[in-house]
């Protein structure tokens, strides 16, 4: 859905400027790089360039590609709400924008899907070159993609996937850059099996905001990983990604004298809250706690023994890669329908090799 760009100049002559993509693909993150995998490449639609007989615009465009001249594309970056994670994501976005010479315009939806749709439509009216979307939820993301198609503006999704495909691939998107949430949930299941061993045990699952793609798919991946093991999920509740809510959930379970061996959380905030409740009750030595995300607090909690394991991927790398992929598409280069950034296991033995970003 690549938009044709035409610029007319006076005296009836047209000049088309094309920009070559800078060859740097280095990460903005100086820590251990996350593993990435990608689906087979697809060809971005070629720009239909206006030409007038006798003009040298074609040669100029080729020269720009050869010399790596940059074009000042305008990319709208739509974020779902304010969290530390997106502060780190923006660091990667800004680094890539400076690297490739593009202009970034941000909008924060404050976790309001209707507000994000209005923000997207406003950018469509302004005529940005591309929208990089981290949607509030999948349903609102689908509406934004449909509206953008009608306005002939390409959309790239990152972090939060759109649609029902586990990989994040979605018809109408330039690409999806981020994690496969099912695979991420499976990592927490593997950590649980490693911690409990063959004897297994009873697990408590503390989930994120109900109905969101991460909540649904992380649970699915966890359940798949635990199939055939001796670990049984006996209770699940939502903390809405909040530390205090998770702390209260575990406190209530302790008061009810529920017996469990591990608390598996869909985020580090909840894990630190659960670990704190167990530590205050003098139960931390007997109950394992697993987080997800590799936040600064999560990594520190592993070091302090408040939680026993978490996962890690670079938010800075994700933001950088989203803009890098956007520029490639706008330059008419091949892009991947999906570029997966994998979460990896963090435990007390390897935690010092990771640096928190958010």
VMD Tcl script that draws the C-alpha trace (Angstrom):
set ca {
  {0.00 0.00 0.00}
  {2.97 2.25 -0.69}
  {1.83 5.85 -1.30}
  {3.01 7.57 -4.52}
  {4.77 10.85 -3.82}
  {4.64 13.56 -6.51}
  {6.06 17.01 -6.18}
  {5.39 19.64 -8.85}
  {7.64 22.64 -9.39}
  {7.09 25.83 -11.44}
  {7.59 26.26 -15.20}
  {6.04 22.84 -15.85}
  {9.05 20.73 -14.79}
  {8.89 17.86 -12.27}
  {11.79 16.69 -10.21}
  {11.64 13.43 -8.29}
  {14.04 12.93 -5.43}
  {14.67 9.40 -4.18}
  {16.65 8.53 -1.12}
  {18.84 5.51 -0.49}
  {18.72 3.77 2.84}
  {21.73 4.19 5.07}
  {23.50 0.87 5.44}
  {23.85 0.93 9.23}
  {21.84 -1.76 11.02}
  {23.50 -1.56 14.41}
  {21.38 -1.74 17.55}
  {20.92 1.23 19.84}
  {21.26 -1.18 22.74}
  {24.79 -1.85 23.93}
  {23.75 -4.83 26.04}
  {23.19 -8.41 24.94}
  {21.25 -8.31 21.70}
  {17.95 -10.21 21.51}
  {17.64 -13.07 19.07}
  {15.59 -12.14 16.02}
  {13.96 -14.27 13.40}
  {12.04 -13.20 10.33}
  {9.46 -14.61 7.96}
  {10.21 -14.80 4.20}
  {10.75 -11.41 2.63}
  {8.11 -9.61 0.60}
  {8.68 -6.89 -1.97}
  {7.48 -3.40 -1.06}
  {5.48 -1.77 -3.88}
  {7.62 0.38 -6.14}
  {7.00 4.12 -6.28}
  {5.49 5.25 -9.59}
  {7.74 8.23 -10.33}
  {6.56 11.17 -12.46}
  {8.79 11.81 -15.46}
  {8.94 14.39 -18.23}
  {10.70 13.74 -21.53}
  {14.29 15.00 -21.50}
  {14.45 15.26 -17.67}
  {17.32 13.77 -15.73}
  {15.23 12.98 -12.64}
  {15.68 9.23 -13.08}
  {19.43 9.58 -13.07}
  {19.25 11.84 -10.01}
  {17.14 9.27 -8.16}
  {19.65 6.52 -8.94}
  {22.48 8.74 -7.79}
  {20.68 9.36 -4.49}
  {20.32 5.62 -3.95}
  {23.98 5.06 -4.68}
  {25.28 7.83 -2.42}
  {22.96 6.99 0.47}
  {21.26 10.42 0.42}
  {18.53 10.56 3.08}
  {14.94 11.68 2.59}
  {13.09 13.54 5.34}
  {10.15 11.19 5.71}
  {7.57 12.00 8.35}
  {6.64 8.98 10.46}
  {3.88 9.12 13.07}
  {4.56 6.89 16.08}
  {1.40 6.00 17.99}
  {1.91 4.68 21.53}
  {-0.88 3.12 23.62}
  {-0.06 4.69 26.99}
  {2.66 5.95 29.34}
  {4.92 3.24 30.76}
  {8.63 2.92 31.39}
  {8.80 0.38 28.58}
  {7.80 2.95 25.99}
  {10.32 5.46 27.34}
  {12.97 2.91 26.32}
  {11.18 2.22 23.02}
  {11.25 5.94 22.20}
  {15.01 5.95 22.84}
  {15.40 3.40 20.05}
  {12.96 5.25 17.78}
  {14.79 8.54 18.22}
  {18.17 6.92 17.61}
  {16.95 5.35 14.36}
  {15.31 8.62 13.28}
  {18.61 10.46 13.69}
  {20.46 7.66 11.92}
  {18.18 7.62 8.89}
  {17.32 11.33 8.79}
  {13.56 11.08 9.31}
  {11.11 13.17 11.33}
  {9.11 11.50 14.11}
  {5.78 12.77 15.45}
  {4.51 11.06 18.60}
  {1.03 10.56 20.01}
  {0.13 8.86 23.30}
  {-3.39 7.42 23.61}
  {-3.38 7.19 27.42}
  {-4.79 3.63 27.05}
  {-7.89 4.98 25.26}
  {-8.62 3.09 22.03}
  {-11.01 5.72 20.66}
  {-8.44 8.44 21.34}
  {-5.78 6.48 19.46}
  {-8.09 6.09 16.46}
  {-8.69 9.85 16.45}
  {-4.94 10.48 16.68}
  {-4.30 8.14 13.75}
  {-6.96 9.82 11.62}
  {-5.47 13.22 12.44}
  {-2.09 12.07 11.13}
  {-3.79 10.72 8.01}
  {-5.26 14.16 7.36}
  {-1.84 15.74 7.91}
  {-0.43 13.35 5.32}
  {2.44 11.60 7.09}
  {4.44 9.10 5.06}
  {3.84 6.16 7.40}
  {2.21 5.32 10.73}
  {4.16 3.14 13.17}
  {1.47 1.78 15.46}
  {1.62 0.19 18.88}
  {-2.10 -0.31 19.34}
  {-4.11 -0.03 22.56}
  {-5.81 -3.28 21.59}
  {-6.12 -5.48 18.54}
  {-9.65 -4.36 17.69}
  {-8.75 -0.68 17.57}
  {-5.61 -1.55 15.62}
  {-7.70 -3.21 12.92}
  {-9.83 -0.07 12.59}
  {-6.74 2.10 12.23}
  {-5.28 -0.15 9.52}
  {-8.56 -0.09 7.58}
  {-8.85 3.68 7.81}
  {-5.20 4.12 6.79}
  {-5.72 1.91 3.73}
  {-8.59 4.16 2.65}
  {-6.26 7.14 3.06}
  {-3.45 5.35 1.19}
  {-1.05 5.61 4.14}
  {1.07 2.56 5.10}
  {1.01 1.20 8.66}
  {3.69 -0.77 10.48}
  {2.79 -2.40 13.79}
  {5.24 -2.93 16.63}
  {5.19 -4.38 20.17}
  {1.44 -5.08 20.23}
  {0.27 -7.36 17.42}
  {-2.94 -6.86 15.46}
  {-5.32 -9.68 14.52}
  {-5.44 -13.32 15.54}
  {-2.20 -14.60 14.00}
  {0.26 -15.59 16.70}
  {3.17 -14.35 14.61}
  {1.72 -10.84 14.35}
  {1.37 -11.02 10.57}
  {-1.71 -9.08 9.44}
  {-3.05 -8.30 5.97}
  {-2.70 -4.62 5.22}
  {0.35 -4.05 7.40}
  {3.77 -3.14 6.04}
  {5.24 -5.38 8.73}
  {4.99 -6.39 12.38}
  {8.08 -5.89 14.55}
  {8.06 -7.46 17.99}
  {7.68 -10.62 19.98}
  {5.48 -13.63 19.36}
  {3.50 -13.54 22.60}
  {2.77 -17.26 22.50}
  {6.49 -17.99 22.36}
  {7.07 -15.50 25.16}
  {4.49 -17.18 27.38}
  {6.13 -20.53 26.66}
  {9.45 -19.19 28.02}
  {7.82 -18.60 31.42}
  {6.57 -22.19 31.34}
  {10.06 -23.49 30.64}
  {11.43 -21.42 33.52}
  {8.79 -22.93 35.82}
  {9.76 -26.45 34.80}
  {13.42 -25.68 35.37}
  {12.73 -24.28 38.83}
  {10.40 -27.02 40.05}
  {12.07 -29.98 38.38}
  {10.38 -33.29 37.63}
  {8.25 -33.20 40.78}
  {6.36 -30.17 39.48}
  {3.81 -28.54 41.74}
  {0.83 -26.19 41.97}
  {0.98 -22.88 40.14}
  {-0.77 -19.53 40.52}
  {-1.08 -17.50 37.31}
  {-1.27 -13.70 37.59}
  {-2.31 -12.18 34.28}
  {-2.26 -8.75 32.65}
  {-5.19 -6.71 31.37}
  {-7.93 -9.17 30.27}
  {-8.65 -9.33 26.55}
  {-5.35 -7.84 25.41}
  {-3.17 -9.76 22.97}
  {-0.31 -10.21 25.48}
  {-2.66 -11.56 28.16}
  {-4.37 -14.02 25.82}
  {-1.31 -15.30 23.97}
  {1.09 -15.41 26.92}
  {-1.39 -17.62 28.73}
  {-1.73 -19.82 25.65}
  {2.04 -20.24 25.35}
  {2.38 -21.01 29.07}
  {-0.28 -23.69 28.92}
  {1.37 -25.25 25.86}
  {4.74 -25.34 27.62}
  {3.25 -26.97 30.71}
  {1.46 -29.73 28.78}
  {2.73 -33.13 29.92}
  {4.48 -31.69 32.96}
  {3.60 -32.13 36.61}
  {2.81 -28.43 37.01}
  {-0.88 -27.60 37.42}
  {-2.36 -24.09 37.33}
  {-4.85 -24.13 40.20}
  {-5.80 -20.45 40.27}
  {-5.52 -17.41 38.01}
  {-6.35 -13.75 38.52}
  {-5.60 -10.45 36.80}
  {-3.37 -7.77 38.29}
  {-3.73 -5.47 35.26}
  {0.10 -5.34 35.12}
  {0.12 -3.59 38.54}
  {2.52 -4.45 41.37}
  {0.15 -3.51 44.19}
  {-2.69 -5.57 42.75}
  {-0.46 -8.63 42.47}
  {0.76 -8.15 46.03}
  {-2.86 -8.07 47.26}
  {-3.76 -11.20 45.26}
  {-0.96 -13.22 46.84}
  {-1.67 -11.82 50.30}
  {-5.28 -12.97 49.98}
  {-4.22 -16.45 48.88}
  {-1.84 -16.71 51.83}
  {-4.63 -15.69 54.21}
  {-6.87 -18.37 52.69}
  {-4.05 -20.85 53.35}
  {-3.99 -21.93 49.70}
  {-1.01 -24.20 49.00}
  {1.08 -23.46 45.89}
  {4.66 -23.88 44.75}
  {5.13 -21.19 42.12}
  {3.58 -17.89 41.07}
  {3.86 -17.26 37.32}
  {3.27 -13.64 36.30}
  {2.81 -12.10 32.87}
  {4.95 -9.09 33.77}
  {7.74 -8.03 36.12}
  {5.62 -5.52 38.04}
  {3.27 -8.29 39.16}
  {6.15 -10.64 39.92}
  {7.86 -8.16 42.24}
  {4.56 -7.59 44.03}
  {3.97 -11.33 44.41}
  {7.54 -11.87 45.63}
  {7.21 -9.08 48.16}
  {4.02 -10.60 49.60}
  {5.68 -13.99 49.95}
  {8.80 -12.50 51.52}
  {6.78 -10.55 54.10}
  {4.91 -13.76 54.97}
  {8.16 -15.69 55.36}
  {7.24 -18.02 52.49}
  {9.66 -16.94 49.78}
  {12.08 -19.81 50.36}
  {9.30 -22.30 49.64}
  {7.55 -20.61 46.70}
  {9.13 -19.64 43.38}
  {8.13 -16.49 41.48}
  {8.50 -15.89 37.75}
  {8.20 -12.55 35.96}
  {8.34 -11.44 32.33}
  {9.94 -8.54 30.52}
  {13.38 -7.90 31.98}
  {12.63 -4.49 33.51}
  {15.15 -2.76 35.78}
  {13.05 -3.68 38.82}
  {12.61 -7.23 37.55}
  {16.31 -7.80 37.03}
  {17.11 -6.31 40.41}
  {14.44 -8.52 42.02}
  {16.19 -11.58 40.56}
  {19.48 -10.40 42.04}
  {17.80 -9.79 45.41}
  {16.01 -13.14 45.42}
  {12.55 -11.53 45.44}
  {11.77 -13.36 42.20}
  {13.50 -16.41 40.76}
  {13.39 -15.80 37.03}
  {12.15 -13.51 34.29}
  {12.58 -12.95 30.55}
  {14.43 -10.28 28.59}
  {14.22 -8.46 25.28}
  {15.42 -4.99 24.36}
  {12.77 -2.27 24.10}
  {15.40 0.04 22.62}
  {16.17 -2.51 19.91}
  {12.46 -2.92 19.18}
  {11.93 0.81 18.68}
  {15.04 1.11 16.52}
  {14.03 -1.84 14.35}
  {10.50 -0.47 13.86}
  {11.84 2.75 12.33}
  {14.59 0.96 10.39}
  {11.98 -1.30 8.79}
  {9.69 1.67 8.08}
  {12.45 3.52 6.23}
  {13.34 0.45 4.22}
  {9.72 0.16 3.10}
  {9.45 3.83 2.20}
  {12.62 3.49 0.14}
  {11.06 0.63 -1.82}
  {13.29 -2.05 -0.31}
  {12.29 -5.57 0.70}
  {10.83 -5.85 4.18}
  {9.76 -8.85 6.22}
  {6.06 -9.39 6.98}
  {7.22 -10.27 10.51}
  {10.46 -9.69 12.39}
  {10.29 -11.54 15.69}
  {12.33 -10.36 18.65}
  {12.65 -13.25 21.08}
  {12.52 -13.11 24.84}
  {15.26 -15.09 26.57}
  {15.40 -16.60 30.05}
  {16.97 -14.67 32.92}
  {17.88 -16.36 36.19}
  {20.27 -15.84 39.11}
  {23.12 -17.39 37.12}
  {22.99 -15.04 34.12}
  {21.21 -11.93 35.41}
  {24.42 -9.89 35.56}
  {24.79 -10.13 31.78}
  {21.63 -8.06 31.21}
  {21.07 -4.33 31.69}
  {17.56 -3.04 32.30}
  {16.29 -0.33 29.99}
  {12.97 0.60 31.58}
}
mol new
graphics top color blue
foreach p $ca { graphics top sphere $p radius 0.5 }
foreach p [lrange $ca 0 end-1] q [lrange $ca 1 end] { graphics top cylinder $p $q radius 0.2 }
display resetview
